[in-house]
Amino acid sequence: MKTERVDNYWSNFFGFERDELRGTGIIVVPHNYLEVYNGAWIFKRKNQLILSVPQGIVNQIKDKVKKIKLESNNVFSESNLEYLFEKNIEKIIGPTYQGYYDDPDAELQISKEVDKINFEKHYKLIESLSKSGDEEGWANSGINKRNDGLFGYFYENKIESIACYNIIRGDVGFVGVYTNPNFRGMGFSYEVLKKAVRELSTKDKLIRYQTLISNKPSIRIANKIGFKEYANNMAIRLKKKKDRSQ
């Protein structure tokens, strides 16, 4: 897949021209795709840093970034985040790996234990998996009854791993995966994720994958399937105005 397609996605996400993704330094922009998000999106790619923030604090953040030196090893540091957003941080999510699938012509062989599933038909098995011990992992997987595609790995009449995808903005497929903690490291995630990716490939979608940088096994699986790292990012949820420091 040519990188122009993923470049187009992110330039539209931020609301500027594609060529701006190929520059260096720091760019502060008002939210575009994230217009209703009460927080900041910090996006690092190569030698460039993009801060997407609410319109009301754009000038404030621009002034602050002029006074500090942000480098690859300190972009997401606690001290920099506190300097930029003071005591108004409610939650930090990340840093994360942002990847895209770069091998749409690959012959992905699918295990016979993997099959497409239906949320309502397989609800009891899905519910059992959701209670397998990793509440945060399940919440971050994005698996729910509104998914556009669901695929399960069946083991001893139970579903021990699920991959899902959602089609967003028409031509982008976003994939997620969750595996029972007791069965991790056995290849289940790899198999179900391949199935989701193969189906999306037939639909000619740009396929995105996101996971925490700290989740090394998840990144290894993504790389093995054919994903490439595009950027790293961190989401900063800000407190509501009435709860902010004065």
Legacy VTK file of the C-alpha trace (Angstrom):
# vtk DataFile Version 3.0
C-alpha trace
ASCII
DATASET POLYDATA
POINTS 246 float
0.000 0.000 0.000
1.357 3.411 -0.897
1.928 5.657 2.082
-0.073 8.432 0.373
-3.270 6.753 1.518
-2.347 6.740 5.178
-0.882 10.241 4.813
-4.236 11.391 3.456
-6.036 9.860 6.418
-3.931 11.661 9.006
-3.829 14.979 7.157
-7.637 14.916 7.021
-7.692 13.924 10.675
-5.735 17.050 11.597
-7.276 19.296 8.951
-4.230 20.374 6.972
-2.466 19.597 3.692
-0.713 16.241 3.314
2.679 17.851 2.715
2.655 19.188 6.267
3.092 15.610 7.510
6.496 15.507 5.882
7.972 18.439 7.738
9.893 18.718 10.975
9.393 20.560 14.224
6.228 21.265 16.175
2.778 22.061 14.807
-0.111 23.147 17.052
-3.530 22.903 15.420
-7.139 23.191 16.596
-9.102 19.950 16.655
-10.579 18.927 13.337
-11.750 15.306 13.443
-11.618 15.474 17.259
-13.671 18.662 17.403
-15.824 17.567 20.352
-12.967 15.975 22.332
-12.155 17.784 25.563
-8.488 16.978 25.486
-5.278 16.990 23.480
-3.918 14.564 20.914
-0.107 14.479 20.801
1.184 12.821 17.652
4.851 12.072 16.968
6.120 10.922 13.590
9.820 10.876 12.779
11.110 14.393 13.534
7.699 16.000 13.702
5.353 16.621 16.599
1.698 17.577 16.110
-0.432 18.817 18.983
-4.150 18.856 18.229
-5.955 20.787 20.967
-9.304 22.519 21.584
-9.634 25.821 19.728
-9.748 27.792 22.973
-6.214 26.855 24.038
-4.390 26.858 20.677
-2.589 30.167 21.242
-1.722 29.259 24.830
-0.120 25.967 23.740
1.693 27.639 20.836
3.285 30.105 23.258
4.352 27.329 25.597
5.953 25.083 22.985
8.204 27.983 21.945
9.782 27.913 25.399
10.615 24.220 25.710
12.686 21.806 23.655
10.733 18.698 22.766
12.863 15.767 21.614
12.087 12.179 20.725
13.048 10.942 24.179
10.987 13.443 26.142
7.911 14.173 24.030
5.585 12.324 26.402
7.428 13.089 29.641
5.399 13.903 32.722
7.182 17.228 33.208
6.404 18.411 29.672
2.769 17.383 29.930
2.386 19.208 33.235
4.023 22.302 31.743
1.725 22.287 28.718
-1.547 21.486 30.476
-0.774 22.420 34.087
-3.080 20.756 36.603
-5.897 20.298 34.108
-5.057 16.717 33.119
-7.736 14.206 34.009
-6.371 11.101 32.276
-3.452 10.118 30.061
-3.853 7.355 27.488
-0.679 6.102 25.867
1.797 6.417 24.421
0.467 4.177 21.685
1.653 2.512 18.508
-0.234 3.705 15.420
0.144 1.216 12.590
-1.304 0.543 9.167
-1.495 -2.629 7.112
1.002 -2.522 4.267
0.658 -5.856 2.493
-2.814 -6.068 0.894
-1.727 -8.734 -1.611
-0.404 -11.169 0.996
-1.889 -14.660 1.145
-3.005 -14.837 4.781
-3.702 -18.440 5.698
-6.520 -18.760 8.244
-6.695 -21.408 10.962
-9.679 -23.779 10.868
-10.361 -22.838 14.501
-11.224 -19.275 13.435
-14.671 -18.361 12.183
-16.842 -15.317 11.709
-19.204 -14.860 14.649
-22.375 -12.963 15.463
-22.618 -10.927 18.659
-26.204 -11.957 19.477
-25.849 -15.595 18.423
-22.614 -16.059 20.379
-23.446 -13.674 23.197
-22.924 -16.131 26.067
-19.507 -17.185 24.781
-18.511 -13.552 24.220
-19.751 -12.560 27.668
-17.709 -15.360 29.231
-14.594 -14.155 27.412
-15.219 -10.563 28.515
-15.023 -11.739 32.147
-11.769 -13.663 31.724
-9.680 -11.356 33.885
-8.454 -8.343 31.915
-11.129 -5.659 32.187
-8.928 -2.898 30.798
-7.820 -5.019 27.857
-11.416 -5.888 27.041
-12.491 -2.239 27.236
-9.650 -1.184 24.929
-10.358 -3.929 22.382
-13.424 -2.144 21.007
-15.448 -5.352 20.863
-19.197 -4.738 21.061
-22.485 -5.461 19.316
-21.974 -2.577 16.885
-18.828 -4.006 15.277
-18.914 -4.365 11.497
-17.007 -7.644 11.717
-16.338 -10.171 14.508
-14.133 -13.273 14.391
-13.598 -15.853 17.095
-10.967 -18.473 17.860
-12.785 -21.573 19.103
-10.978 -23.799 21.594
-12.729 -26.661 23.397
-16.159 -25.248 22.537
-15.333 -21.816 23.910
-14.234 -18.604 22.254
-10.865 -17.716 23.729
-9.907 -14.888 21.370
-11.861 -12.325 19.339
-10.841 -9.857 16.661
-13.143 -7.124 15.455
-13.186 -4.354 12.914
-15.151 -1.175 12.450
-15.340 0.786 9.219
-15.008 4.492 9.923
-15.280 7.458 7.588
-16.192 5.144 4.722
-12.805 3.797 3.674
-10.918 3.078 6.901
-11.043 -0.186 8.822
-9.980 -0.094 12.467
-9.155 -3.488 14.001
-8.996 -4.652 17.596
-8.332 -7.939 19.370
-8.748 -9.525 22.795
-7.540 -12.906 24.063
-8.248 -14.682 27.328
-5.189 -13.975 29.546
-4.888 -17.715 30.227
-4.354 -18.395 26.516
-2.031 -15.592 25.532
1.209 -16.543 23.841
-0.453 -19.463 22.037
-1.037 -17.705 18.724
-4.785 -17.168 19.099
-4.596 -13.370 18.703
-2.467 -13.747 15.597
-4.968 -16.096 13.978
-8.129 -14.079 14.614
-6.469 -10.798 13.687
-5.350 -12.290 10.363
-8.968 -13.169 9.615
-10.162 -9.623 10.281
-7.348 -8.156 8.191
-7.966 -10.516 5.281
-11.659 -9.634 5.120
-10.926 -5.907 5.261
-8.320 -6.307 2.522
-10.997 -7.625 0.172
-12.994 -4.438 0.826
-10.063 -2.208 -0.189
-9.938 -0.373 3.142
-7.057 1.413 4.793
-6.510 -0.815 7.829
-5.401 0.768 11.100
-4.150 -0.830 14.290
-3.545 0.826 17.634
-2.088 -0.573 20.838
-0.059 0.643 23.789
3.673 0.850 23.122
4.141 -1.105 26.341
2.188 -4.024 24.828
5.149 -5.578 23.034
3.401 -8.905 22.212
0.569 -7.021 20.478
3.039 -5.020 18.383
4.952 -8.178 17.442
1.723 -9.782 16.220
0.838 -6.695 14.180
4.288 -6.591 12.594
4.152 -10.314 11.811
0.855 -9.891 9.964
2.155 -6.985 7.903
1.434 -3.791 9.811
3.994 -0.989 9.815
4.426 1.654 12.452
3.364 5.090 11.260
3.524 7.172 14.421
3.193 7.235 18.190
0.619 9.247 20.039
-0.781 10.107 23.420
-4.293 11.277 24.284
-4.648 13.732 27.157
-8.145 14.023 28.562
-8.610 17.416 30.210
-10.804 18.261 33.148
-14.059 20.030 32.489
-13.775 23.787 32.808
-15.628 23.928 36.122
-13.106 21.445 37.588
-9.950 23.125 36.301
-7.373 24.945 38.323
-7.580 28.723 38.230
LINES 1 247
246 0 1 2 3 4 5 6 7 8 9 10 11 12 13 14 15 16 17 18 19 20 21 22 23 24 25 26 27 28 29 30 31 32 33 34 35 36 37 38 39 40 41 42 43 44 45 46 47 48 49 50 51 52 53 54 55 56 57 58 59 60 61 62 63 64 65 66 67 68 69 70 71 72 73 74 75 76 77 78 79 80 81 82 83 84 85 86 87 88 89 90 91 92 93 94 95 96 97 98 99 100 101 102 103 104 105 106 107 108 109 110 111 112 113 114 115 116 117 118 119 120 121 122 123 124 125 126 127 128 129 130 131 132 133 134 135 136 137 138 139 140 141 142 143 144 145 146 147 148 149 150 151 152 153 154 155 156 157 158 159 160 161 162 163 164 165 166 167 168 169 170 171 172 173 174 175 176 177 178 179 180 181 182 183 184 185 186 187 188 189 190 191 192 193 194 195 196 197 198 199 200 201 202 203 204 205 206 207 208 209 210 211 212 213 214 215 216 217 218 219 220 221 222 223 224 225 226 227 228 229 230 231 232 233 234 235 236 237 238 239 240 241 242 243 244 245
